[in-house]
Amino acid sequence: MVKILELCAVDFTAYHLLRPLGLGLRGAGYDVTFCCSPGEGLDLLRAEGFGAEAIPISRNYNVAHHARSFEALLSFMRRERFSIVHAHTPVAGLIGRGAAKLAGVPGIVYTAHGFYFHDGMPSAVHAFFAGLERCAAAFTDVIFVQSEEDWEEAVRLRIAPRVKLVHIGNGVDPEKFGKRLHSLEAARFREENGLGSGPVVGFVGRAVREKGAIEFVRAAAIVKRSSPGAKFVMVGEPLVSDRDSCWDEILRLRGELGLDGDLILTGYRKDVPAILAAFDVFALPSYREGMPRALLEAMATGLPVVATAIRGCREEVANGSTGILVPSGDHEALAAAIGKFALSSELRASMGEAGRERVLARFDERKIVALQIALLERLAEAKLRKARP
């Protein structure tokens, strides 16, 4: 049996983003193991029958931490003798691919959920991180790139030969999302949190600065002036590995801007599909993204969206048709876009329906998983043929 290792830095990514691929691979007959830092997500995958190895992988610049992770990964890969190592996320992708090469793993694959180098970085920093990706690509067989703009950038910067770079997109399972599907739970959520009948504007994601969490709070205060009945909900919190003091600032601003009864902070929730069904508008004012699933989940629910005009978001949102794109870091532009939806139920309905149709046509997770399985199968067969005498 072909053994595949799915490797990332944190358990949240492993369970919430990579699990569908793991299920698809296992259904296709592969032996799948997940490896990441210890956490509940990894425990849940183990309980579902997947192989699971906990190796701490830091999301910082501490070289000593990365050296220890590299040594542990190298030992683990040599012991388990995987046919393919499929790495995800920047840090795990770099050290994991290096360990796989040294361990003699036949097939090495990387998924760029969003390259760490991005617009707005100082040129020297951008060049440094692009150089790291170029070095790792030299011993990578296939690089899956979710964002089409990232794929174009990788080609332009010669991160890897074009033949290694495959644009796969991103997606969600549309059958798990929808207002009718979760109508009872959504009604209960609105009642429990005193959201009333006015428009509810939601945010789902890590509550950190780069996700635009501060802009969301500031925009809420502006929208309240023209739509006093509007309520705002933030689902999520910073991860333990996030180096961000944003949460304290959110709490401070909520009080200073008079939003104590109008901005609900739920923290981490496992019932996101039901909570999305309780929203009327969805906002994701990020500074940097790969291909954000949160936007696709909102669109699959039938929500109009407001997002920043950055890489990834531009690919998912049809500006003026399924949502509105605004400049990043501009809470006033964010408020103006949210305000348009808050004042018009007809606009919300039409763009929400168009967003759902766009997900069905272009961002169905089942198609993305099937594509990856086919490409991984092709790589495995090629490596097996090469290994035969």
C-alpha positions in Angstrom: 0.0 0.0 0.0 1.2 3.5 -0.9 1.9 5.5 2.3 1.3 9.3 2.2 2.2 11.8 4.9 0.2 15.0 5.1 2.4 17.5 7.0 1.6 20.9 8.3 2.4 23.1 11.3 -0.7 23.3 13.4 -3.5 20.8 14.2 -6.2 23.3 13.2 -5.0 23.2 9.6 -4.7 19.4 9.6 -8.3 18.9 10.8 -10.2 21.7 9.3 -8.4 22.1 5.9 -6.6 18.8 5.1 -9.0 16.2 6.5 -11.2 16.2 3.3 -8.1 15.3 1.2 -7.2 12.6 3.8 -10.6 11.1 3.6 -10.5 11.1 -0.2 -7.0 9.5 -0.3 -8.0 6.8 2.3 -11.1 6.1 0.2 -8.9 5.6 -2.8 -6.9 3.0 -1.0 -3.9 5.0 0.4 -2.4 4.7 3.8 -2.7 8.3 5.2 -0.8 9.7 8.1 -1.1 13.3 9.5 1.8 15.1 11.2 1.7 18.5 12.9 2.1 20.1 16.3 0.1 18.4 19.0 -3.5 19.5 19.6 -7.1 18.5 19.6 -7.3 18.5 15.8 -4.6 15.8 15.5 -6.4 13.8 18.3 -9.6 13.9 16.3 -7.9 12.6 13.2 -6.4 9.8 15.2 -9.8 8.9 16.6 -11.0 8.6 12.9 -8.4 6.0 12.2 -5.7 8.0 10.5 -2.1 7.7 11.4 -1.1 10.7 13.6 2.3 11.9 14.7 2.7 14.9 16.9 5.9 16.8 16.2 6.1 20.5 17.4 6.6 22.9 14.5 6.9 26.5 15.4 5.4 29.3 13.2 8.2 31.8 14.0 11.8 32.6 13.0 13.5 30.6 15.8 16.1 28.6 13.9 16.8 26.4 16.9 13.2 25.3 17.1 13.2 24.5 13.4 16.3 22.5 13.7 14.7 20.3 16.4 11.6 19.9 14.2 13.8 19.0 11.2 15.6 16.3 13.3 12.4 14.8 14.6 10.8 14.8 11.1 13.9 13.2 9.5 13.8 10.4 12.1 10.1 9.9 11.7 10.3 9.8 7.9 13.2 7.4 7.9 11.4 5.1 10.2 8.0 5.1 8.4 9.4 5.0 4.8 6.6 7.0 3.2 6.1 6.9 -0.6 5.0 10.5 -0.7 5.4 13.4 1.7 2.8 16.1 1.0 3.7 19.3 2.9 1.6 22.4 3.6 2.1 25.9 5.1 5.3 27.8 4.8 7.4 26.6 7.7 6.4 23.0 7.6 6.7 23.1 3.9 10.3 24.2 4.0 11.7 22.0 6.8 9.4 19.1 5.8 10.6 19.0 2.2 14.2 19.2 3.3 13.7 16.3 5.8 11.9 14.3 3.1 14.7 14.7 0.6 17.4 13.7 3.2 15.2 10.7 4.3 15.1 9.5 0.7 11.3 9.8 0.3 10.5 9.0 -3.4 7.8 11.6 -3.9 7.8 15.2 -2.4 4.8 17.5 -2.9 4.0 20.9 -1.6 0.7 22.8 -1.5 1.1 26.6 -1.6 -2.0 27.8 0.3 -0.5 31.2 -0.1 3.2 32.0 -0.6 4.7 33.8 2.4 6.1 36.5 0.1 3.4 38.9 -0.9 2.6 42.4 -2.2 3.5 45.1 0.3 6.6 43.3 1.7 9.9 45.2 1.5 11.8 44.1 -1.6 14.7 42.6 0.3 12.4 40.5 2.5 10.3 39.5 -0.5 13.4 38.4 -2.3 14.6 36.4 0.7 11.4 34.4 1.1 11.1 33.9 -2.6 14.6 32.5 -2.6 13.7 30.0 0.2 10.8 28.8 -1.9 13.1 28.5 -5.0 15.6 26.4 -3.0 12.9 24.0 -1.6 11.3 23.7 -5.1 14.6 22.3 -6.4 13.9 19.0 -4.6 10.1 19.0 -4.9 8.4 16.9 -7.5 5.1 18.8 -7.7 3.9 22.1 -6.3 0.1 22.6 -6.0 -0.8 26.3 -6.0 -4.3 27.3 -4.8 -4.4 30.8 -6.1 -4.1 31.5 -9.8 -2.3 34.8 -9.1 0.2 32.9 -6.9 0.7 30.4 -9.8 1.4 33.3 -12.1 3.8 34.9 -9.6 5.7 31.6 -9.1 6.1 31.3 -12.9 7.3 35.0 -13.2 9.8 34.6 -10.3 10.9 31.2 -11.6 10.2 29.6 -8.2 10.1 26.3 -10.1 9.9 25.0 -13.7 6.4 25.5 -15.1 6.0 21.7 -15.4 6.2 21.4 -11.6 3.6 24.1 -10.9 -0.1 23.0 -10.9 -3.0 25.4 -10.2 -5.6 23.5 -8.2 -7.8 26.2 -6.7 -9.6 25.7 -3.4 -13.1 24.7 -2.4 -15.6 23.7 0.2 -18.3 21.1 0.2 -21.5 23.0 -0.8 -23.7 20.3 0.7 -22.6 21.3 4.2 -23.7 24.9 3.9 -27.0 26.7 3.4 -29.5 28.8 5.2 -32.3 26.3 4.9 -30.1 23.4 5.9 -29.3 25.1 9.3 -32.4 27.2 9.8 -33.2 25.9 13.3 -29.7 26.2 14.7 -29.3 29.7 13.1 -32.6 30.9 14.7 -31.4 29.6 18.0 -28.0 31.3 17.7 -29.7 34.6 16.9 -32.0 34.3 19.8 -29.3 33.3 22.3 -27.1 36.2 21.3 -29.9 38.8 21.1 -29.3 39.5 17.5 -32.9 40.5 16.7 -34.3 40.9 13.2 -31.8 43.6 12.0 -29.0 42.6 9.6 -26.3 40.5 11.1 -22.7 41.0 9.8 -20.3 38.2 10.5 -16.6 37.5 10.5 -15.1 34.0 10.8 -11.4 33.4 11.2 -8.3 33.9 13.4 -9.0 37.2 15.2 -5.6 38.7 14.4 -4.4 41.9 12.8 -3.6 40.4 9.4 -7.1 39.2 9.0 -8.4 42.8 9.4 -10.0 42.2 12.7 -9.4 45.7 13.9 -10.9 47.2 10.7 -14.0 45.0 11.2 -14.6 46.5 14.7 -14.0 50.1 13.5 -16.3 49.5 10.5 -19.0 48.2 12.8 -19.1 51.5 14.7 -19.6 53.4 11.5 -22.3 51.2 10.1 -24.3 51.5 13.3 -24.8 55.2 12.6 -26.9 54.5 9.4 -28.2 51.1 10.5 -28.9 51.2 14.3 -30.4 47.7 14.2 -27.3 46.0 12.7 -25.4 43.5 14.8 -21.9 42.2 14.4 -20.5 38.8 15.2 -16.8 37.7 15.3 -16.3 33.9 15.3 -12.7 32.8 16.2 -9.8 33.8 18.3 -6.0 33.9 17.9 -4.2 30.6 17.8 -1.7 29.8 20.5 1.0 30.1 17.8 -0.1 33.6 16.7 2.2 36.4 17.8 -0.4 39.0 18.0 -1.9 41.3 20.7 -4.9 42.1 18.6 -7.4 40.4 20.9 -6.8 42.9 23.7 -7.3 45.8 21.2 -10.6 44.3 20.0 -11.9 44.2 23.6 -10.7 47.8 24.2 -12.2 49.1 21.0 -15.5 47.4 21.6 -15.9 49.4 24.8 -14.5 52.7 23.5 -16.7 52.6 20.4 -19.9 51.8 22.3 -20.3 48.3 20.7 -20.7 46.3 23.9 -24.2 45.1 23.1 -23.7 45.0 19.3 -20.4 43.2 18.8 -20.6 39.5 19.8 -17.3 37.7 20.3 -18.0 33.9 20.3 -14.4 32.6 20.4 -13.6 29.3 18.6 -16.8 27.4 17.5 -17.2 24.0 15.9 -20.7 24.8 14.5 -19.6 27.4 11.8 -22.0 26.2 9.1 -24.9 26.9 11.5 -23.6 30.2 12.6 -23.0 31.3 9.0 -26.7 30.6 8.3 -27.5 33.1 11.1 -25.6 35.9 9.2 -27.0 38.3 6.6 -23.6 39.6 5.4 -20.1 38.3 5.7 -16.9 40.3 5.8 -13.2 39.3 5.6 -11.0 42.4 5.5 -7.6 40.5 5.4 -4.2 42.0 4.5 -2.9 38.8 3.0 -4.6 35.5 2.0 -3.9 32.4 -0.1 -7.3 31.2 -1.1 -9.5 31.8 2.0 -12.0 29.1 2.7 -14.0 31.4 5.0 -15.1 33.4 2.0 -16.1 30.3 0.1 -18.0 28.9 3.1 -20.0 32.2 3.3 -20.7 32.2 -0.4 -21.8 28.5 -0.2 -24.2 29.5 2.5 -25.7 32.1 0.2 -24.3 35.2 1.8 -23.1 38.4 0.0 -19.5 39.1 1.0 -17.2 42.1 1.5 -13.5 41.3 1.1 -10.3 43.1 0.4 -9.0 43.4 -3.1 -6.0 41.1 -2.5 -4.7 38.0 -4.1 -7.0 35.0 -3.5 -10.0 37.1 -2.6 -10.0 38.6 -6.1 -10.2 35.1 -7.5 -13.1 34.0 -5.3 -15.3 37.1 -5.3 -16.9 38.5 -8.5 -16.8 42.2 -7.6 -20.2 43.7 -7.9 -21.9 40.4 -8.6 -21.3 38.1 -5.5 -19.8 40.8 -3.3 -17.8 43.9 -2.9 -14.0 44.2 -2.9 -12.5 47.1 -0.9 -8.9 48.3 -0.3 -7.1 46.5 2.6 -6.5 48.5 5.8 -9.4 50.9 5.0 -12.1 50.6 7.6 -14.1 53.4 6.1 -14.4 51.7 2.7 -15.2 48.5 4.5 -18.0 50.2 6.4 -19.4 51.8 3.2 -19.6 48.4 1.5 -21.2 46.7 4.5 -23.6 49.6 4.8 -24.9 49.1 1.3 -25.9 45.5 2.2 -27.2 46.5 5.6 -29.7 48.9 3.9 -30.9 46.5 1.1 -32.3 43.1 1.6 -32.8 42.8 -2.2 -29.1 43.4 -2.8 -28.2 40.8 -0.1 -30.5 38.2 -1.7 -29.3 38.7 -5.3 -25.5 38.7 -4.5 -25.9 35.9 -2.0 -27.6 33.7 -4.6 -24.9 34.5 -7.2 -22.2 33.6 -4.7 -23.7 30.2 -4.1 -23.9 29.6 -7.8 -20.2 30.6 -8.2 -19.1 28.2 -5.5 -21.0 25.3 -7.2 -19.5 26.1 -10.6 -15.9 26.9 -9.6 -15.1 26.0 -5.9 -16.6 22.6 -5.2 -14.2 20.9 -2.8 -15.0 17.5 -4.1 -13.6 18.4 -7.5 -10.4 19.9 -5.9 -9.8 16.7 -3.9 -10.4 14.5 -6.9 -7.8 16.5 -8.9 -5.2 16.2 -6.1 -5.8 12.4 -5.7 -5.4 12.0 -9.5 -2.1 13.9 -9.5 -0.7 12.2 -6.4 -1.7 8.8 -8.0 0.2 9.7 -11.1 3.3 10.7 -9.1 3.2 7.5 -7.1 2.9 5.4 -10.2 5.9 7.2 -11.8 8.0 6.7 -8.7 7.1 3.0 -8.6 8.0 2.5 -12.2 11.3 4.2 -11.7 12.1 2.0 -8.7 11.4 -1.3 -10.6 14.5 -3.0 -12.0 
